Amino acid sequence: MNVSRWSGRNALGSEMARLTRELTTAKSELDTAKRGLADLDTTLDDALTIAAHCNRYYEIADPRIRRQINQDLFVKLYINKDGSVERSD
């Protein structure tokens, strides 16, 4: 076997090894992304469930939790003297 043919096969083997490593890395990154997407999907489902029943959670919450809910949902609440909400921003 001549040297040029051997070095060509060696280069091909090196390239195959590099491509195999890159493919393995890409598969690992894809698996990580899929797990992250599944976690995000679960979090979104939980958030939508909470949002769908927000009024119920608000009604049973103690004042401290109600205040947190108000602060998270509104920039400003305008309260009338009788305690009712005039408007919100």
HTML snippet that shows the backbone in 3Dmol.js (N, CA, C, O; Angstrom):
<script src="https://3Dmol.org/build/3Dmol-min.js"></script>
<div id="view" style="width:600px;height:400px;position:relative"></div>
<script>
const pdb = `
ATOM      1  N   MET A   1       0.847  -1.166   0.000  1.00  0.00           N
ATOM      2  CA  MET A   1       0.000   0.000   0.000  1.00  0.00           C
ATOM      3  C   MET A   1       0.897   1.235   0.000  1.00  0.00           C
ATOM      4  O   MET A   1       1.867   1.313   0.755  1.00  0.00           O
ATOM      5  N   ASN A   2       0.562   2.190  -0.852  1.00  0.00           N
ATOM      6  CA  ASN A   2       1.407   3.381  -0.877  1.00  0.00           C
ATOM      7  C   ASN A   2       0.988   4.358   0.207  1.00  0.00           C
ATOM      8  O   ASN A   2      -0.104   4.254   0.766  1.00  0.00           O
ATOM      9  N   VAL A   3       1.872   5.309   0.499  1.00  0.00           N
ATOM     10  CA  VAL A   3       1.679   6.249   1.609  1.00  0.00           C
ATOM     11  C   VAL A   3       0.487   7.158   1.387  1.00  0.00           C
ATOM     12  O   VAL A   3      -0.255   7.435   2.329  1.00  0.00           O
ATOM     13  N   SER A   4       0.283   7.630   0.166  1.00  0.00           N
ATOM     14  CA  SER A   4      -0.825   8.556  -0.079  1.00  0.00           C
ATOM     15  C   SER A   4      -2.175   7.866   0.129  1.00  0.00           C
ATOM     16  O   SER A   4      -3.112   8.481   0.639  1.00  0.00           O
ATOM     17  N   ARG A   5      -2.278   6.598  -0.263  1.00  0.00           N
ATOM     18  CA  ARG A   5      -3.528   5.874  -0.048  1.00  0.00           C
ATOM     19  C   ARG A   5      -3.760   5.656   1.443  1.00  0.00           C
ATOM     20  O   ARG A   5      -4.887   5.791   1.919  1.00  0.00           O
ATOM     21  N   TRP A   6      -2.701   5.320   2.186  1.00  0.00           N
ATOM     22  CA  TRP A   6      -2.815   5.117   3.633  1.00  0.00           C
ATOM     23  C   TRP A   6      -3.204   6.409   4.330  1.00  0.00           C
ATOM     24  O   TRP A   6      -4.074   6.391   5.200  1.00  0.00           O
ATOM     25  N   SER A   7      -2.585   7.537   3.974  1.00  0.00           N
ATOM     26  CA  SER A   7      -2.902   8.814   4.630  1.00  0.00           C
ATOM     27  C   SER A   7      -4.312   9.256   4.283  1.00  0.00           C
ATOM     28  O   SER A   7      -4.972   9.900   5.099  1.00  0.00           O
ATOM     29  N   GLY A   8      -4.789   8.926   3.090  1.00  0.00           N
ATOM     30  CA  GLY A   8      -6.174   9.240   2.729  1.00  0.00           C
ATOM     31  C   GLY A   8      -7.155   8.461   3.581  1.00  0.00           C
ATOM     32  O   GLY A   8      -8.161   9.007   4.033  1.00  0.00           O
ATOM     33  N   ARG A   9      -6.865   7.183   3.803  1.00  0.00           N
ATOM     34  CA  ARG A   9      -7.729   6.368   4.670  1.00  0.00           C
ATOM     35  C   ARG A   9      -7.659   6.856   6.113  1.00  0.00           C
ATOM     36  O   ARG A   9      -8.663   6.867   6.825  1.00  0.00           O
ATOM     37  N   ASN A  10      -6.476   7.254   6.528  1.00  0.00           N
ATOM     38  CA  ASN A  10      -6.302   7.768   7.888  1.00  0.00           C
ATOM     39  C   ASN A  10      -7.097   9.071   8.062  1.00  0.00           C
ATOM     40  O   ASN A  10      -7.740   9.276   9.092  1.00  0.00           O
ATOM     41  N   ALA A  11      -7.049   9.946   7.053  1.00  0.00           N
ATOM     42  CA  ALA A  11      -7.797  11.199   7.114  1.00  0.00           C
ATOM     43  C   ALA A  11      -9.295  10.927   7.133  1.00  0.00           C
ATOM     44  O   ALA A  11     -10.040  11.586   7.858  1.00  0.00           O
ATOM     45  N   LEU A  12      -9.736   9.954   6.336  1.00  0.00           N
ATOM     46  CA  LEU A  12     -11.140   9.588   6.312  1.00  0.00           C
ATOM     47  C   LEU A  12     -11.578   9.040   7.673  1.00  0.00           C
ATOM     48  O   LEU A  12     -12.660   9.365   8.161  1.00  0.00           O
ATOM     49  N   GLY A  13     -10.737   8.214   8.273  1.00  0.00           N
ATOM     50  CA  GLY A  13     -11.039   7.679   9.601  1.00  0.00           C
ATOM     51  C   GLY A  13     -11.114   8.776  10.644  1.00  0.00           C
ATOM     52  O   GLY A  13     -11.981   8.752  11.517  1.00  0.00           O
ATOM     53  N   SER A  14     -10.208   9.737  10.555  1.00  0.00           N
ATOM     54  CA  SER A  14     -10.235  10.874  11.493  1.00  0.00           C
ATOM     55  C   SER A  14     -11.491  11.706  11.307  1.00  0.00           C
ATOM     56  O   SER A  14     -12.100  12.149  12.281  1.00  0.00           O
ATOM     57  N   GLU A  15     -11.877  11.917  10.065  1.00  0.00           N
ATOM     58  CA  GLU A  15     -13.086  12.699   9.787  1.00  0.00           C
ATOM     59  C   GLU A  15     -14.331  11.960  10.286  1.00  0.00           C
ATOM     60  O   GLU A  15     -15.234  12.579  10.849  1.00  0.00           O
ATOM     61  N   MET A  16     -14.382  10.676  10.089  1.00  0.00           N
ATOM     62  CA  MET A  16     -15.509   9.879  10.587  1.00  0.00           C
ATOM     63  C   MET A  16     -15.583   9.943  12.112  1.00  0.00           C
ATOM     64  O   MET A  16     -16.666  10.070  12.683  1.00  0.00           O
ATOM     65  N   ALA A  17     -14.437   9.856  12.761  1.00  0.00           N
ATOM     66  CA  ALA A  17     -14.410   9.945  14.226  1.00  0.00           C
ATOM     67  C   ALA A  17     -14.902  11.312  14.685  1.00  0.00           C
ATOM     68  O   ALA A  17     -15.657  11.406  15.652  1.00  0.00           O
ATOM     69  N   ARG A  18     -14.477  12.377  13.994  1.00  0.00           N
ATOM     70  CA  ARG A  18     -14.914  13.738  14.344  1.00  0.00           C
ATOM     71  C   ARG A  18     -16.422  13.872  14.157  1.00  0.00           C
ATOM     72  O   ARG A  18     -17.110  14.410  15.024  1.00  0.00           O
ATOM     73  N   LEU A  19     -16.936  13.385  13.031  1.00  0.00           N
ATOM     74  CA  LEU A  19     -18.373  13.462  12.763  1.00  0.00           C
ATOM     75  C   LEU A  19     -19.177  12.656  13.781  1.00  0.00           C
ATOM     76  O   LEU A  19     -20.253  13.083  14.200  1.00  0.00           O
ATOM     77  N   THR A  20     -18.668  11.509  14.173  1.00  0.00           N
ATOM     78  CA  THR A  20     -19.336  10.686  15.188  1.00  0.00           C
ATOM     79  C   THR A  20     -19.396  11.428  16.522  1.00  0.00           C
ATOM     80  O   THR A  20     -20.429  11.413  17.193  1.00  0.00           O
ATOM     81  N   ARG A  21     -18.298  12.075  16.909  1.00  0.00           N
ATOM     82  CA  ARG A  21     -18.279  12.865  18.156  1.00  0.00           C
ATOM     83  C   ARG A  21     -19.286  14.003  18.072  1.00  0.00           C
ATOM     84  O   ARG A  21     -20.026  14.250  19.024  1.00  0.00           O
ATOM     85  N   GLU A  22     -19.317  14.693  16.943  1.00  0.00           N
ATOM     86  CA  GLU A  22     -20.253  15.815  16.787  1.00  0.00           C
ATOM     87  C   GLU A  22     -21.700  15.339  16.811  1.00  0.00           C
ATOM     88  O   GLU A  22     -22.564  15.997  17.391  1.00  0.00           O
ATOM     89  N   LEU A  23     -21.962  14.201  16.186  1.00  0.00           N
ATOM     90  CA  LEU A  23     -23.311  13.645  16.204  1.00  0.00           C
ATOM     91  C   LEU A  23     -23.728  13.259  17.623  1.00  0.00           C
ATOM     92  O   LEU A  23     -24.868  13.499  18.023  1.00  0.00           O
ATOM     93  N   THR A  24     -22.823  12.671  18.371  1.00  0.00           N
ATOM     94  CA  THR A  24     -23.096  12.304  19.766  1.00  0.00           C
ATOM     95  C   THR A  24     -23.388  13.555  20.600  1.00  0.00           C
ATOM     96  O   THR A  24     -24.314  13.568  21.411  1.00  0.00           O
ATOM     97  N   THR A  25     -22.596  14.594  20.393  1.00  0.00           N
ATOM     98  CA  THR A  25     -22.809  15.860  21.110  1.00  0.00           C
ATOM     99  C   THR A  25     -24.153  16.468  20.729  1.00  0.00           C
ATOM    100  O   THR A  25     -24.888  16.936  21.598  1.00  0.00           O
ATOM    101  N   ALA A  26     -24.481  16.465  19.438  1.00  0.00           N
ATOM    102  CA  ALA A  26     -25.749  17.031  18.972  1.00  0.00           C
ATOM    103  C   ALA A  26     -26.937  16.269  19.567  1.00  0.00           C
ATOM    104  O   ALA A  26     -27.922  16.881  19.980  1.00  0.00           O
ATOM    105  N   LYS A  27     -26.846  14.934  19.612  1.00  0.00           N
ATOM    106  CA  LYS A  27     -27.928  14.139  20.198  1.00  0.00           C
ATOM    107  C   LYS A  27     -28.101  14.451  21.680  1.00  0.00           C
ATOM    108  O   LYS A  27     -29.226  14.529  22.174  1.00  0.00           O
ATOM    109  N   SER A  28     -26.994  14.627  22.385  1.00  0.00           N
ATOM    110  CA  SER A  28     -27.048  14.954  23.805  1.00  0.00           C
ATOM    111  C   SER A  28     -27.699  16.326  24.017  1.00  0.00           C
ATOM    112  O   SER A  28     -28.528  16.496  24.911  1.00  0.00           O
ATOM    113  N   GLU A  29     -27.315  17.300  23.188  1.00  0.00           N
ATOM    114  CA  GLU A  29     -27.899  18.639  23.305  1.00  0.00           C
ATOM    115  C   GLU A  29     -29.383  18.617  22.968  1.00  0.00           C
ATOM    116  O   GLU A  29     -30.171  19.327  23.592  1.00  0.00           O
ATOM    117  N   LEU A  30     -29.769  17.807  21.985  1.00  0.00           N
ATOM    118  CA  LEU A  30     -31.186  17.675  21.634  1.00  0.00           C
ATOM    119  C   LEU A  30     -31.977  17.061  22.781  1.00  0.00           C
ATOM    120  O   LEU A  30     -33.080  17.515  23.086  1.00  0.00           O
ATOM    121  N   ASP A  31     -31.428  16.039  23.417  1.00  0.00           N
ATOM    122  CA  ASP A  31     -32.099  15.425  24.574  1.00  0.00           C
ATOM    123  C   ASP A  31     -32.268  16.431  25.703  1.00  0.00           C
ATOM    124  O   ASP A  31     -33.321  16.481  26.339  1.00  0.00           O
ATOM    125  N   THR A  32     -31.242  17.227  25.954  1.00  0.00           N
ATOM    126  CA  THR A  32     -31.321  18.258  26.989  1.00  0.00           C
ATOM    127  C   THR A  32     -32.401  19.279  26.640  1.00  0.00           C
ATOM    128  O   THR A  32     -33.175  19.682  27.508  1.00  0.00           O
ATOM    129  N   ALA A  33     -32.456  19.695  25.392  1.00  0.00           N
ATOM    130  CA  ALA A  33     -33.468  20.666  24.953  1.00  0.00           C
ATOM    131  C   ALA A  33     -34.876  20.083  25.087  1.00  0.00           C
ATOM    132  O   ALA A  33     -35.805  20.785  25.487  1.00  0.00           O
ATOM    133  N   LYS A  34     -35.032  18.800  24.751  1.00  0.00           N
ATOM    134  CA  LYS A  34     -36.346  18.160  24.882  1.00  0.00           C
ATOM    135  C   LYS A  34     -36.796  18.111  26.334  1.00  0.00           C
ATOM    136  O   LYS A  34     -37.968  18.341  26.630  1.00  0.00           O
ATOM    137  N   ARG A  35     -35.863  17.809  27.250  1.00  0.00           N
ATOM    138  CA  ARG A  35     -36.214  17.794  28.678  1.00  0.00           C
ATOM    139  C   ARG A  35     -36.605  19.200  29.136  1.00  0.00           C
ATOM    140  O   ARG A  35     -37.562  19.367  29.893  1.00  0.00           O
ATOM    141  N   GLY A  36     -35.864  20.208  28.675  1.00  0.00           N
ATOM    142  CA  GLY A  36     -36.194  21.588  29.031  1.00  0.00           C
ATOM    143  C   GLY A  36     -37.557  21.991  28.504  1.00  0.00           C
ATOM    144  O   GLY A  36     -38.315  22.678  29.188  1.00  0.00           O
ATOM    145  N   LEU A  37     -37.868  21.566  27.292  1.00  0.00           N
ATOM    146  CA  LEU A  37     -39.171  21.865  26.707  1.00  0.00           C
ATOM    147  C   LEU A  37     -40.284  21.168  27.475  1.00  0.00           C
ATOM    148  O   LEU A  37     -41.351  21.747  27.683  1.00  0.00           O
ATOM    149  N   ALA A  38     -40.049  19.945  27.892  1.00  0.00           N
ATOM    150  CA  ALA A  38     -41.050  19.226  28.687  1.00  0.00           C
ATOM    151  C   ALA A  38     -41.280  19.932  30.021  1.00  0.00           C
ATOM    152  O   ALA A  38     -42.419  20.062  30.471  1.00  0.00           O
ATOM    153  N   ASP A  39     -40.194  20.390  30.653  1.00  0.00           N
ATOM    154  CA  ASP A  39     -40.327  21.134  31.914  1.00  0.00           C
ATOM    155  C   ASP A  39     -41.107  22.427  31.692  1.00  0.00           C
ATOM    156  O   ASP A  39     -41.963  22.788  32.499  1.00  0.00           O
ATOM    157  N   LEU A  40     -40.810  23.118  30.602  1.00  0.00           N
ATOM    158  CA  LEU A  40     -41.504  24.360  30.280  1.00  0.00           C
ATOM    159  C   LEU A  40     -42.985  24.094  30.038  1.00  0.00           C
ATOM    160  O   LEU A  40     -43.836  24.861  30.488  1.00  0.00           O
ATOM    161  N   ASP A  41     -43.293  23.020  29.335  1.00  0.00           N
ATOM    162  CA  ASP A  41     -44.675  22.656  29.059  1.00  0.00           C
ATOM    163  C   ASP A  41     -45.433  22.369  30.350  1.00  0.00           C
ATOM    164  O   ASP A  41     -46.583  22.782  30.500  1.00  0.00           O
ATOM    165  N   THR A  42     -44.799  21.667  31.276  1.00  0.00           N
ATOM    166  CA  THR A  42     -45.413  21.374  32.564  1.00  0.00           C
ATOM    167  C   THR A  42     -45.667  22.662  33.350  1.00  0.00           C
ATOM    168  O   THR A  42     -46.735  22.840  33.935  1.00  0.00           O
ATOM    169  N   THR A  43     -44.676  23.554  33.357  1.00  0.00           N
ATOM    170  CA  THR A  43     -44.820  24.833  34.057  1.00  0.00           C
ATOM    171  C   THR A  43     -45.946  25.665  33.451  1.00  0.00           C
ATOM    172  O   THR A  43     -46.726  26.283  34.175  1.00  0.00           O
ATOM    173  N   LEU A  44     -46.026  25.678  32.123  1.00  0.00           N
ATOM    174  CA  LEU A  44     -47.103  26.420  31.460  1.00  0.00           C
ATOM    175  C   LEU A  44     -48.459  25.834  31.810  1.00  0.00           C
ATOM    176  O   LEU A  44     -49.396  26.579  32.097  1.00  0.00           O
ATOM    177  N   ASP A  45     -48.582  24.513  31.792  1.00  0.00           N
ATOM    178  CA  ASP A  45     -49.855  23.879  32.178  1.00  0.00           C
ATOM    179  C   ASP A  45     -50.243  24.246  33.607  1.00  0.00           C
ATOM    180  O   ASP A  45     -51.404  24.548  33.880  1.00  0.00           O
ATOM    181  N   ASP A  46     -49.265  24.219  34.523  1.00  0.00           N
ATOM    182  CA  ASP A  46     -49.533  24.589  35.914  1.00  0.00           C
ATOM    183  C   ASP A  46     -49.992  26.045  36.007  1.00  0.00           C
ATOM    184  O   ASP A  46     -50.948  26.355  36.719  1.00  0.00           O
ATOM    185  N   ALA A  47     -49.311  26.931  35.289  1.00  0.00           N
ATOM    186  CA  ALA A  47     -49.662  28.356  35.321  1.00  0.00           C
ATOM    187  C   ALA A  47     -51.057  28.592  34.754  1.00  0.00           C
ATOM    188  O   ALA A  47     -51.814  29.399  35.294  1.00  0.00           O
ATOM    189  N   LEU A  48     -51.402  27.905  33.684  1.00  0.00           N
ATOM    190  CA  LEU A  48     -52.734  28.066  33.100  1.00  0.00           C
ATOM    191  C   LEU A  48     -53.821  27.519  34.018  1.00  0.00           C
ATOM    192  O   LEU A  48     -54.919  28.073  34.078  1.00  0.00           O
ATOM    193  N   THR A  49     -53.526  26.449  34.723  1.00  0.00           N
ATOM    194  CA  THR A  49     -54.487  25.910  35.696  1.00  0.00           C
ATOM    195  C   THR A  49     -54.717  26.914  36.813  1.00  0.00           C
ATOM    196  O   THR A  49     -55.856  27.164  37.210  1.00  0.00           O
ATOM    197  N   ILE A  50     -53.635  27.485  37.317  1.00  0.00           N
ATOM    198  CA  ILE A  50     -53.757  28.495  38.384  1.00  0.00           C
ATOM    199  C   ILE A  50     -54.528  29.705  37.872  1.00  0.00           C
ATOM    200  O   ILE A  50     -55.410  30.218  38.561  1.00  0.00           O
ATOM    201  N   ALA A  51     -54.202  30.163  36.666  1.00  0.00           N
ATOM    202  CA  ALA A  51     -54.881  31.335  36.108  1.00  0.00           C
ATOM    203  C   ALA A  51     -56.373  31.070  35.900  1.00  0.00           C
ATOM    204  O   ALA A  51     -57.199  31.960  36.099  1.00  0.00           O
ATOM    205  N   ALA A  52     -56.709  29.862  35.506  1.00  0.00           N
ATOM    206  CA  ALA A  52     -58.119  29.525  35.276  1.00  0.00           C
ATOM    207  C   ALA A  52     -58.931  29.566  36.563  1.00  0.00           C
ATOM    208  O   ALA A  52     -60.142  29.784  36.528  1.00  0.00           O
ATOM    209  N   HIS A  53     -58.269  29.357  37.700  1.00  0.00           N
ATOM    210  CA  HIS A  53     -58.966  29.335  38.989  1.00  0.00           C
ATOM    211  C   HIS A  53     -58.459  30.425  39.929  1.00  0.00           C
ATOM    212  O   HIS A  53     -58.555  30.300  41.150  1.00  0.00           O
ATOM    213  N   CYS A  54     -57.928  31.475  39.358  1.00  0.00           N
ATOM    214  CA  CYS A  54     -57.307  32.547  40.146  1.00  0.00           C
ATOM    215  C   CYS A  54     -58.285  33.147  41.157  1.00  0.00           C
ATOM    216  O   CYS A  54     -57.916  33.403  42.303  1.00  0.00           O
ATOM    217  N   ASN A  55     -59.510  33.368  40.739  1.00  0.00           N
ATOM    218  CA  ASN A  55     -60.480  33.976  41.661  1.00  0.00           C
ATOM    219  C   ASN A  55     -60.718  33.101  42.880  1.00  0.00           C
ATOM    220  O   ASN A  55     -60.872  33.607  43.992  1.00  0.00           O
ATOM    221  N   ARG A  56     -60.748  31.783  42.674  1.00  0.00           N
ATOM    222  CA  ARG A  56     -60.966  30.863  43.801  1.00  0.00           C
ATOM    223  C   ARG A  56     -59.788  30.918  44.774  1.00  0.00           C
ATOM    224  O   ARG A  56     -59.976  30.978  45.989  1.00  0.00           O
ATOM    225  N   TYR A  57     -58.564  30.897  44.222  1.00  0.00           N
ATOM    226  CA  TYR A  57     -57.372  30.974  45.072  1.00  0.00           C
ATOM    227  C   TYR A  57     -57.329  32.311  45.813  1.00  0.00           C
ATOM    228  O   TYR A  57     -56.943  32.366  46.981  1.00  0.00           O
ATOM    229  N   TYR A  58     -57.722  33.379  45.137  1.00  0.00           N
ATOM    230  CA  TYR A  58     -57.716  34.705  45.759  1.00  0.00           C
ATOM    231  C   TYR A  58     -58.707  34.755  46.924  1.00  0.00           C
ATOM    232  O   TYR A  58     -58.398  35.289  47.989  1.00  0.00           O
ATOM    233  N   GLU A  59     -59.881  34.204  46.714  1.00  0.00           N
ATOM    234  CA  GLU A  59     -60.917  34.241  47.750  1.00  0.00           C
ATOM    235  C   GLU A  59     -60.516  33.498  49.014  1.00  0.00           C
ATOM    236  O   GLU A  59     -60.870  33.925  50.113  1.00  0.00           O
ATOM    237  N   ILE A  60     -59.787  32.399  48.883  1.00  0.00           N
ATOM    238  CA  ILE A  60     -59.429  31.616  50.066  1.00  0.00           C
ATOM    239  C   ILE A  60     -58.069  32.011  50.657  1.00  0.00           C
ATOM    240  O   ILE A  60     -57.675  31.512  51.711  1.00  0.00           O
ATOM    241  N   ALA A  61     -57.360  32.908  49.972  1.00  0.00           N
ATOM    242  CA  ALA A  61     -56.018  33.297  50.432  1.00  0.00           C
ATOM    243  C   ALA A  61     -56.103  34.224  51.642  1.00  0.00           C
ATOM    244  O   ALA A  61     -57.059  34.983  51.801  1.00  0.00           O
ATOM    245  N   ASP A  62     -55.077  34.143  52.489  1.00  0.00           N
ATOM    246  CA  ASP A  62     -54.998  35.096  53.595  1.00  0.00           C
ATOM    247  C   ASP A  62     -54.530  36.450  53.036  1.00  0.00           C
ATOM    248  O   ASP A  62     -54.036  36.514  51.910  1.00  0.00           O
ATOM    249  N   PRO A  63     -54.685  37.532  53.819  1.00  0.00           N
ATOM    250  CA  PRO A  63     -54.355  38.872  53.310  1.00  0.00           C
ATOM    251  C   PRO A  63     -52.924  39.023  52.753  1.00  0.00           C
ATOM    252  O   PRO A  63     -52.708  39.753  51.785  1.00  0.00           O
ATOM    253  N   ARG A  64     -51.976  38.347  53.353  1.00  0.00           N
ATOM    254  CA  ARG A  64     -50.590  38.446  52.881  1.00  0.00           C
ATOM    255  C   ARG A  64     -50.467  37.888  51.460  1.00  0.00           C
ATOM    256  O   ARG A  64     -49.805  38.490  50.614  1.00  0.00           O
ATOM    257  N   ILE A  65     -51.092  36.758  51.200  1.00  0.00           N
ATOM    258  CA  ILE A  65     -51.052  36.135  49.882  1.00  0.00           C
ATOM    259  C   ILE A  65     -51.844  36.975  48.879  1.00  0.00           C
ATOM    260  O   ILE A  65     -51.424  37.134  47.733  1.00  0.00           O
ATOM    261  N   ARG A  66     -52.987  37.513  49.306  1.00  0.00           N
ATOM    262  CA  ARG A  66     -53.767  38.385  48.415  1.00  0.00           C
ATOM    263  C   ARG A  66     -52.938  39.590  47.978  1.00  0.00           C
ATOM    264  O   ARG A  66     -52.979  39.998  46.817  1.00  0.00           O
ATOM    265  N   ARG A  67     -52.192  40.146  48.916  1.00  0.00           N
ATOM    266  CA  ARG A  67     -51.333  41.295  48.582  1.00  0.00           C
ATOM    267  C   ARG A  67     -50.290  40.893  47.543  1.00  0.00           C
ATOM    268  O   ARG A  67     -50.033  41.645  46.603  1.00  0.00           O
ATOM    269  N   GLN A  68     -49.690  39.718  47.703  1.00  0.00           N
ATOM    270  CA  GLN A  68     -48.711  39.243  46.723  1.00  0.00           C
ATOM    271  C   GLN A  68     -49.351  39.053  45.354  1.00  0.00           C
ATOM    272  O   GLN A  68     -48.767  39.419  44.334  1.00  0.00           O
ATOM    273  N   ILE A  69     -50.552  38.481  45.335  1.00  0.00           N
ATOM    274  CA  ILE A  69     -51.268  38.296  44.065  1.00  0.00           C
ATOM    275  C   ILE A  69     -51.517  39.655  43.417  1.00  0.00           C
ATOM    276  O   ILE A  69     -51.270  39.832  42.224  1.00  0.00           O
ATOM    277  N   ASN A  70     -52.005  40.609  44.198  1.00  0.00           N
ATOM    278  CA  ASN A  70     -52.254  41.950  43.665  1.00  0.00           C
ATOM    279  C   ASN A  70     -50.979  42.573  43.102  1.00  0.00           C
ATOM    280  O   ASN A  70     -51.002  43.163  42.021  1.00  0.00           O
ATOM    281  N   GLN A  71     -49.874  42.447  43.825  1.00  0.00           N
ATOM    282  CA  GLN A  71     -48.619  43.040  43.378  1.00  0.00           C
ATOM    283  C   GLN A  71     -48.095  42.365  42.117  1.00  0.00           C
ATOM    284  O   GLN A  71     -47.449  43.011  41.292  1.00  0.00           O
ATOM    285  N   ASP A  72     -48.364  41.080  41.960  1.00  0.00           N
ATOM    286  CA  ASP A  72     -47.900  40.369  40.773  1.00  0.00           C
ATOM    287  C   ASP A  72     -48.761  40.651  39.541  1.00  0.00           C
ATOM    288  O   ASP A  72     -48.264  40.636  38.415  1.00  0.00           O
ATOM    289  N   LEU A  73     -50.050  40.907  39.761  1.00  0.00           N
ATOM    290  CA  LEU A  73     -50.957  41.091  38.631  1.00  0.00           C
ATOM    291  C   LEU A  73     -51.129  42.547  38.195  1.00  0.00           C
ATOM    292  O   LEU A  73     -51.423  42.813  37.030  1.00  0.00           O
ATOM    293  N   PHE A  74     -50.949  43.479  39.111  1.00  0.00           N
ATOM    294  CA  PHE A  74     -51.264  44.877  38.810  1.00  0.00           C
ATOM    295  C   PHE A  74     -50.085  45.789  39.110  1.00  0.00           C
ATOM    296  O   PHE A  74     -49.312  45.550  40.037  1.00  0.00           O
ATOM    297  N   VAL A  75     -49.965  46.847  38.298  1.00  0.00           N
ATOM    298  CA  VAL A  75     -48.993  47.898  38.588  1.00  0.00           C
ATOM    299  C   VAL A  75     -49.608  48.843  39.617  1.00  0.00           C
ATOM    300  O   VAL A  75     -48.958  49.254  40.578  1.00  0.00           O
ATOM    301  N   LYS A  76     -50.882  49.176  39.389  1.00  0.00           N
ATOM    302  CA  LYS A  76     -51.592  50.067  40.310  1.00  0.00           C
ATOM    303  C   LYS A  76     -53.026  49.581  40.489  1.00  0.00           C
ATOM    304  O   LYS A  76     -53.682  49.159  39.537  1.00  0.00           O
ATOM    305  N   LEU A  77     -53.493  49.650  41.723  1.00  0.00           N
ATOM    306  CA  LEU A  77     -54.899  49.436  42.033  1.00  0.00           C
ATOM    307  C   LEU A  77     -55.430  50.720  42.651  1.00  0.00           C
ATOM    308  O   LEU A  77     -54.829  51.256  43.582  1.00  0.00           O
ATOM    309  N   TYR A  78     -56.534  51.211  42.146  1.00  0.00           N
ATOM    310  CA  TYR A  78     -57.149  52.412  42.693  1.00  0.00           C
ATOM    311  C   TYR A  78     -58.340  51.969  43.537  1.00  0.00           C
ATOM    312  O   TYR A  78     -59.312  51.414  43.024  1.00  0.00           O
ATOM    313  N   ILE A  79     -58.245  52.225  44.842  1.00  0.00           N
ATOM    314  CA  ILE A  79     -59.235  51.743  45.802  1.00  0.00           C
ATOM    315  C   ILE A  79     -60.117  52.900  46.255  1.00  0.00           C
ATOM    316  O   ILE A  79     -59.624  53.974  46.601  1.00  0.00           O
ATOM    317  N   ASN A  80     -61.409  52.670  46.248  1.00  0.00           N
ATOM    318  CA  ASN A  80     -62.354  53.665  46.746  1.00  0.00           C
ATOM    319  C   ASN A  80     -62.334  53.686  48.270  1.00  0.00           C
ATOM    320  O   ASN A  80     -61.789  52.780  48.900  1.00  0.00           O
ATOM    321  N   LYS A  81     -62.922  54.712  48.856  1.00  0.00           N
ATOM    322  CA  LYS A  81     -62.956  54.829  50.312  1.00  0.00           C
ATOM    323  C   LYS A  81     -63.690  53.666  50.970  1.00  0.00           C
ATOM    324  O   LYS A  81     -63.412  53.315  52.117  1.00  0.00           O
ATOM    325  N   ASP A  82     -64.628  53.072  50.238  1.00  0.00           N
ATOM    326  CA  ASP A  82     -65.368  51.934  50.808  1.00  0.00           C
ATOM    327  C   ASP A  82     -64.599  50.607  50.657  1.00  0.00           C
ATOM    328  O   ASP A  82     -65.083  49.563  51.095  1.00  0.00           O
ATOM    329  N   GLY A  83     -63.401  50.643  50.040  1.00  0.00           N
ATOM    330  CA  GLY A  83     -62.590  49.448  49.909  1.00  0.00           C
ATOM    331  C   GLY A  83     -62.745  48.713  48.585  1.00  0.00           C
ATOM    332  O   GLY A  83     -62.027  47.749  48.318  1.00  0.00           O
ATOM    333  N   SER A  84     -63.676  49.164  47.760  1.00  0.00           N
ATOM    334  CA  SER A  84     -63.854  48.515  46.454  1.00  0.00           C
ATOM    335  C   SER A  84     -62.810  49.045  45.458  1.00  0.00           C
ATOM    336  O   SER A  84     -62.273  50.141  45.619  1.00  0.00           O
ATOM    337  N   VAL A  85     -62.550  48.260  44.459  1.00  0.00           N
ATOM    338  CA  VAL A  85     -61.571  48.653  43.450  1.00  0.00           C
ATOM    339  C   VAL A  85     -62.247  49.551  42.418  1.00  0.00           C
ATOM    340  O   VAL A  85     -63.236  49.174  41.789  1.00  0.00           O
ATOM    341  N   GLU A  86     -61.681  50.760  42.261  1.00  0.00           N
ATOM    342  CA  GLU A  86     -62.209  51.713  41.281  1.00  0.00           C
ATOM    343  C   GLU A  86     -61.721  51.338  39.879  1.00  0.00           C
ATOM    344  O   GLU A  86     -62.503  51.273  38.931  1.00  0.00           O
ATOM    345  N   ARG A  87     -60.416  51.095  39.770  1.00  0.00           N
ATOM    346  CA  ARG A  87     -59.814  50.667  38.496  1.00  0.00           C
ATOM    347  C   ARG A  87     -58.427  50.113  38.766  1.00  0.00           C
ATOM    348  O   ARG A  87     -57.887  50.263  39.862  1.00  0.00           O
ATOM    349  N   SER A  88     -57.855  49.473  37.756  1.00  0.00           N
ATOM    350  CA  SER A  88     -56.509  48.938  37.892  1.00  0.00           C
ATOM    351  C   SER A  88     -55.727  49.189  36.619  1.00  0.00           C
ATOM    352  O   SER A  88     -56.295  49.286  35.531  1.00  0.00           O
ATOM    353  N   ASP A  89     -54.416  49.293  36.769  1.00  0.00           N
ATOM    354  CA  ASP A  89     -53.515  49.448  35.614  1.00  0.00           C
ATOM    355  C   ASP A  89     -52.566  48.279  35.566  1.00  0.00           C
ATOM    356  O   ASP A  89     -51.721  48.206  34.673  1.00  0.00           O
TER     357      ASP A  89
END
`;
const viewer = $3Dmol.createViewer("view");
viewer.addModel(pdb, "pdb");
viewer.setStyle({}, {cartoon: {color: "spectrum"}});
viewer.zoomTo();
viewer.render();
</script>
